């Protein structure tokens, strides 16, 4: 996969392909070609290039969390005891091993990291917090935010 700084420039057709696939990743190549006014061969070639150049880093299904027993969404702010490259690396290595963490972002401000976590319920989170989260290397403090309502989640990029 190429670095995005070396990727080919995108034209209107490429952007249309990206937008359509964000809306519905299950579109067939024939449907995508029809909606972009290109031939199936051209559409396939363009889509493959978008994949190869990293504009589409992966393709996967979105699973309804409540259908698989993960209906509670929790955001956790984490403060580390030190702000050194080594402590960040150690924390990031450890957090990658936690399957219940959906997202982990290094942030500026009052916290060092924000974690997005899906669990069954508050009791499930409480157990994971006590057993796993506060045991992450360098963790000095966590602050938990239980999401009451998901207003926008994983919206398509606008470009």
C-alpha positions as CSV (number, residue, x, y, z in Angstrom):
1,X,0.0,0.0,0.0
2,X,1.4,3.4,-0.9
3,X,1.7,6.3,1.4
4,X,-1.1,8.8,0.8
5,X,1.4,11.5,0.0
6,X,2.4,9.5,-3.1
7,X,-1.1,8.6,-4.3
8,X,-2.5,9.6,-7.6
9,X,-4.8,12.7,-7.5
10,X,-8.5,11.9,-7.3
11,X,-10.9,13.1,-10.0
12,X,-14.7,13.4,-9.7
13,X,-15.3,9.8,-10.7
14,X,-12.9,8.5,-8.0
15,X,-14.6,10.8,-5.4
16,X,-18.0,9.5,-6.5
17,X,-16.8,5.9,-6.1
18,X,-15.6,6.7,-2.6
19,X,-18.9,8.4,-1.6
20,X,-21.0,5.6,-3.0
21,X,-19.0,2.9,-1.3
22,X,-19.2,4.8,2.0
23,X,-23.0,4.8,1.7
24,X,-23.2,1.2,0.7
25,X,-20.1,-1.0,0.7
26,X,-22.2,-3.9,-0.7
27,X,-22.6,-2.3,-4.1
28,X,-21.6,-4.6,-6.9
29,X,-19.1,-3.4,-9.5
30,X,-21.9,-3.3,-12.1
31,X,-24.1,-1.1,-9.8
32,X,-21.1,1.1,-9.0
33,X,-20.2,1.5,-12.7
34,X,-23.8,2.4,-13.6
35,X,-23.9,5.1,-10.9
36,X,-20.6,6.5,-11.9
37,X,-21.3,6.4,-15.7
38,X,-18.2,4.3,-16.3
39,X,-17.8,0.8,-17.8
40,X,-17.5,-2.1,-15.4
41,X,-13.9,-2.6,-16.4
42,X,-13.0,1.0,-15.8
43,X,-14.9,1.1,-12.5
44,X,-13.2,-2.1,-11.3
45,X,-9.7,-0.7,-12.2
46,X,-10.4,2.5,-10.4
47,X,-11.8,0.8,-7.3
48,X,-8.7,-1.5,-7.2
49,X,-6.5,1.5,-7.4
50,X,-8.3,3.2,-4.6
51,X,-7.8,0.1,-2.5
52,X,-4.1,-0.3,-3.5
53,X,-3.3,3.4,-2.8
54,X,-4.9,3.3,0.7
55,X,-7.9,5.5,0.0
56,X,-10.0,2.5,1.2
57,X,-7.8,0.9,3.9
58,X,-10.2,-2.0,4.5
59,X,-13.7,-3.3,3.8
60,X,-15.8,-4.8,6.6
61,X,-19.3,-5.2,7.8
62,X,-20.8,-2.9,10.4
63,X,-22.4,-5.1,13.1
64,X,-25.3,-3.8,15.2
65,X,-23.8,-3.8,18.8
66,X,-27.1,-4.4,20.5
67,X,-27.7,-7.6,18.5
68,X,-24.5,-9.1,19.7
69,X,-24.8,-8.1,23.4
70,X,-22.6,-4.9,23.2
71,X,-25.3,-2.2,23.5
72,X,-23.5,0.0,26.0
73,X,-21.1,2.6,24.6
74,X,-18.5,4.0,27.0
75,X,-15.9,6.7,26.4
76,X,-12.9,6.7,28.7
77,X,-10.4,9.4,29.2
78,X,-7.0,8.2,30.3
79,X,-4.2,10.2,32.0
80,X,-0.8,8.6,32.2
81,X,1.6,9.2,35.0
82,X,4.4,10.3,32.6
83,X,4.3,12.0,29.2
84,X,7.3,10.3,27.6
85,X,7.6,8.5,24.2
86,X,8.3,5.3,26.1
87,X,5.2,5.6,28.3
88,X,3.0,6.3,25.3
89,X,4.5,3.3,23.4
90,X,4.0,1.0,26.3
91,X,0.4,2.1,26.8
92,X,-0.4,1.8,23.1
93,X,1.1,-1.6,22.9
94,X,-0.9,-2.9,25.8
95,X,-4.2,-1.2,24.8
96,X,-4.0,-2.9,21.3
97,X,-4.4,-6.2,23.0
98,X,-7.8,-5.3,24.6
99,X,-10.5,-6.6,22.2
100,X,-13.2,-4.6,23.9
101,X,-11.5,-1.3,22.9
102,X,-12.9,-0.1,19.6
103,X,-10.9,3.1,19.2
104,X,-7.9,4.6,21.0
105,X,-6.8,8.2,20.3
106,X,-3.9,10.1,21.6
107,X,-5.3,13.6,22.3
108,X,-4.2,17.0,23.5
109,X,-5.8,18.6,26.5
110,X,-6.7,17.2,29.9
111,X,-6.4,13.6,28.9
112,X,-3.6,11.7,27.1
113,X,-6.0,9.2,25.4
114,X,-9.6,8.6,24.7
115,X,-10.9,5.1,24.4
116,X,-14.2,4.0,22.8
117,X,-15.5,0.8,24.4
118,X,-18.5,-1.4,23.8
119,X,-19.8,-3.6,26.6
120,X,-23.0,-5.4,27.6
121,X,-23.9,-3.1,30.5
122,X,-22.5,-1.0,33.4
123,X,-21.6,-4.1,35.4
124,X,-19.6,-5.5,32.5
125,X,-17.8,-2.2,32.2
126,X,-17.1,-2.1,35.9
127,X,-15.5,-5.5,35.8
128,X,-13.3,-4.6,32.7
129,X,-12.4,-1.3,34.3
130,X,-11.2,-3.0,37.5
131,X,-9.4,-5.9,35.8
132,X,-8.0,-4.4,32.6
133,X,-8.2,-0.6,32.2
134,X,-6.7,0.6,35.4
135,X,-4.0,-2.1,35.0
136,X,-2.8,-0.6,31.7
137,X,0.8,0.5,32.0
138,X,1.4,4.0,33.2
139,X,-2.3,4.7,33.9
140,X,-2.7,7.3,36.6
141,X,-6.3,8.2,36.2
142,X,-9.4,7.3,34.1
143,X,-12.6,9.2,33.6
144,X,-15.6,7.4,32.3
145,X,-18.4,8.8,30.2
146,X,-21.4,6.5,29.6
147,X,-23.1,7.4,26.3
148,X,-26.8,8.1,26.8
149,X,-27.7,8.4,23.1
150,X,-25.7,8.0,19.9
151,X,-26.7,10.9,17.8
152,X,-24.0,10.4,15.0
153,X,-21.8,7.3,14.8
154,X,-19.3,6.6,12.1
155,X,-20.7,9.1,9.7
156,X,-19.3,9.0,6.1
157,X,-16.6,11.5,5.4
158,X,-17.7,14.6,3.5
159,X,-15.4,15.6,0.7
